[in-house]
Amino acid sequence: MPELPETETIARDLDGALRGAVVRSAAVVRADVLRGSITSRARTAGPRGASQFAASLADATIVGVGRRAKSVVIALSSGSRLVVTPRFTGALLVDGTADDAYTCIRFDLADGRLLRYHDVRRLGTVALLDERAYRTWDEGIGPEPLDPALTVERFSGIIRGSSRAVKSILMDQDRLAGVGNIYANEALWRARIRPQRRGRAVTHAHAATLLGELRGVLTESIAKRGTTFRDYRDAYGGRGAFAAELKAYGRAGEPCARCGATLKLTHAIEKRQTVWCPQCQR
């Protein structure tokens, strides 16, 4: 699943390409990616939901594109926002090519370009939220780790206020936005904190170190346009280059780049791949 750096890369690309563009029309090819509201997890039903979605977008101007957590947020002149959460195989692509078998929604722009939501497994979601619905959705997500308003004191409270494994806390979107499995592994390796350590056992000083390392790895990955192992693509179909910089994730069984000990692997935390160094992460 695209995490903060990947979604940020997509949002920046789209903001540069689409700010001020007018959506001439929208066509829903696969309605099962639509969500009718933030209060229901049920998929938007059939032709009626798809036609209402398309009609709401016709002639709307794209005011700007940003990111919140792991979602791309497209602000429209109507005041509504299009919230796209790509998950595992979703992608927002700007191109002029014909539709393919995996195009779920197409947005025909007045300048002749085409924006497509492409999703092989159709696990991602697209929701059109009015201002009130967007505010409710936004308020349900934790603070952004790169936001200067997230102080060490607040971050330390988030980590130390739970008895769960510190890696689980980092990935909890209600507590902290945008961090997933890859960057939780990396930040903890950099901070020399064992992923299994309970949040309440993390000192304030270690929490401060962790926040600094988390911000560092996220910023570096954004500069490399994210991490691609298989599915993630940017808005032009390009791959991220940060995989070569990873020191923990995907490297189980290899020597630790810091101390040389063999990196270990477990799936005991959230049933996700957790890689750590048994010697220098405590």
Secondary structure, 3 states (H helix, E strand, C coil): CCCHHHHHHHHHHHHHHHCCCEEEEEEECCHHHEECCCCCCCECCHHHHHHHHHHHHCCEEEEEEEEECCEEEEEECCCCEEEEECCCCEEEEEECCCCCCCEEEEEEECCCCEEEEEECCCCCEEEEECHHHHHHHHHCCCCCCCCCCCCHHHHHHHHHCCCCEHHHHHHCCCCCCCCCHHHHHHHHHHHCCCCCCEHHHCCHHHHHHHHHHHHHHHHHHHHCCCECCCCCCCCCCCCCEHHHHCCCCCCCCCECCCCCCECEEECCCCCCCEEECCCCCC
